[in-house]
Amino acid sequence: MNSTVNVEKIIIADDHPLFRSALVQALKSIMSEVTFLEAANISELEQVLIKNTDADLLLMDLHMPGANGFVGLTHIIKNYSQLPVMMISANEDLEIAASAQHYGALGFIPKSASISEISEAIEKILMGELCFPAGMVTHHLNSENELECLINKIAELTPKQLEVFNLLSVGLLNKQIAWEQQVTEATVKAHVTAIMRKLNVNNRTQIVLIANKVKVDENYGKSSDEV
């Protein structure tokens, strides 16, 4: 890596521990002075970010638990606007890459990329450049687009509300959510009420429907032979 690039902390957020470990070890061989921090889901990522506001870069998996498509990216961009984010994904579809740029990522790189390609992408972003796949066509989503409106609304939830939203989206009951979060059912009910108010819905079923709408299919853009 170019010695003129001053980088101390990089966060790698991905739910696959083997991939995280392999990526950290490979990057350490090139960036020996860098501290690498890890997160397996959006909740863990929030905790890492709170404790490391001086992080230089976030490498974030598109399909990490709690990310809900581009909601996680949008949430991070809104709350940690000083942090450069590069999306990393097994999905190499150019439309996905274009959407990542639209929602605030400064780069997008496939997991199939070599370590040298990933390190070069990191260097470009840290030097203030964008790094997206060749051939990608930048597109601008309509601000009145229903999907974009939903993503922006969910991204406005507080970290705790986002956690509850994610647990609601997989069908957990208030009692189960309370156990998961180590809080009272009354606290969960208060979060659910706030979520429904912010998303302008009337019940839990509508929350689940919204969660399903904003998810990005992991097989998007792949042929039937690849799936």
N, C-alpha and C positions, 0 to 999 in steps of 0.2 A: 504493500500500500504506500502511496505517496507520503513521504515524511512531512510534507507541508500540511497535511490534514491532521488536525488535533482532535483525537477521539479518545474518550476515557470509558464510557459506558454504552453498551448496546444491549437492548432487551430483545429476546427472542420469545415470541408468544405463539405456541403451537401445541396441540393436544397430543401429539405423538412423541413420547419421551425418547424413543430411539432416534428419530429424526432430529430432535432438539440437541441431543447429546452429540450426534455425529456432526451436526452443523457447528456447534460450539467448538468441538475439538479441531475441526478442520480450519475454522476461522482463527483459532488461537495460534495455529502454526504460522499464520500470516500476520496476525495482530497480537503479539505476545503481551503487549502492555495494556490491552483493553480488558476491562471487567465485563463479563457476560452475565446477564441476569435472565431468568427464565420464568415463564408463566404458562399454565396449561389451559386456562380458560379466562373469560373476561373478568370474573371476580378476582382471580389471582393477579391478573394484569393490573387491575385498579389498585390493589395493595402495593404492588411493585412500583407503580407510578407515583403513588402518594409518598413513598419512602425515597424515591429517586427522581426528584423533580429536575435534576441536572443531567438526566440521561441524554445522550447525543442522538440516538436513533432507535426506532422500533421496527423490528421485522415481525410482521403480523400475518398469521395464517387466515385466509378468507373463511374457512369452514370451522374455525375453532369454536368449541361449545360456548354458547352465549352471544356469539357474534351476530347471529340472525342476518346472514347476508351482509349488507353494507351498513347495518345499524351500528355494529361495534366500531367500525372505522369512523363513522360519522360522530359517534359519541366521544371517541378519543380526540378527534380533531376539534370538536367544540370545547372540550374541557381541558385539553393540553395542546393548545394551538402552537406553542413554541416547539413542539416535538416533531421532527420529520418522521414520516411513516412510509415504509415500503411494504407493500403486500407481497406475500409469497404463497404460491398455490400450486396444487397438482393439476389444476384446471388451467389450460393454456389458451382458452378462447380469447380472441382479441376484443370481443365485446365486453367481456368481464374486465379485462385490463382497462378498457376505456371508461367503464363505470367506476373503477377504482380511482382513476384520475379525477373523474367528475366529483366524487365524494371526498376528495382531499388528499389522496395518497400522492407522494412525490415519485413513486416508482412501483413497478410490478415485475416480478421475476418468477418463472416457473421453478418448481422443486427439481426438475430435471436438469437445471442449469449446473454447470461445473462450479467448483469453489472459486476458481479464478474469475468466472463471470459474475458470481455473487459479490465477490470482494470489489470488483471493478464498479458494479452497480452501487455498492455502498459508498465507495469513494466519490462517485459522481454526485450522489445525493448530498453528501457531507460538504461538497464544494459548491452546493447551490444549484445543481443542475437537476433536470428531470431524467428519469430512466425508465422507459417503457419499450415494449417489443417493437421491432421494426415492422412496418406495415399497419400499425394500429391507427385507426382514424379517430381523432378526438371528436367527441359528440357532446352536445349540451342537452341535458334533459329539460323538458318543460317544467318550470317551477310549479305549474298547476297539475302536473302529472300525479295521479293518485298514489302510485308507489313511492315517489319521491317525498310527497307530503307525509306519508305514513312513516318512512324512514326518519325524516327530520323530527317528527313528533316523538317517536320512541327514543331518539338520541337525546331529547331534552329531559328524559327521566333522570332522576338522581341515581347514583350508583346503587343504592339499596333498592330503589323502585325497579331498576333494570334487572337486578337479581330476582326479585319477586316476579316480574314479567316473564323472565326466562323459565322459572319454575312453573308458573301458571301455564305457559305454552306447552309444557310436556304433560299437563293434566294433573299436577299435584293439587291436593286439597289444602285448605288453610292450615289444618292441623299438621300435615306433612311439611308444609313450608316453614311453619313455626319451629318444628323439630330440626329441619335442615339449617335454619338460620339462628337457632338458639335464642328465639324471641317468643313473646306471648302471641296467642291467636289474635288478640285485640290489636297488636302492632301490625300483624299481617293484614288484618281487615282494613286498617287505616291506609296501608300502602296500596291495597287493591282499590279502595275508593279513590285515592289520589290518581292512580293509573287510569281508571275508567274515566275520570274527569278530564285528564290531560289528553286521552285518546278519543274523547267524545263518544264513548260507548256505554251501554247499559248493563252488560253482564259479562261473565267470565268466558262464555262461548265466543263472544265477539272478539275478546282478547286473543284467544287461540286462533281464530280465523285470520286476524291481523298478523300474528306471528308466522303463520303459514304463507301469507302473501309476500312477506319481505324476505323470506329465505331464498337463497340461491341454490338451485339444484346442483349437487356436486358433479352430475353427469352432463351438465349443460354444455353443449358444443361438441360432445363426443359422438362418434359413430356407434351404431349398435354393436359392432365388432369389438370396440374398446371397452364398452360398459360390462 
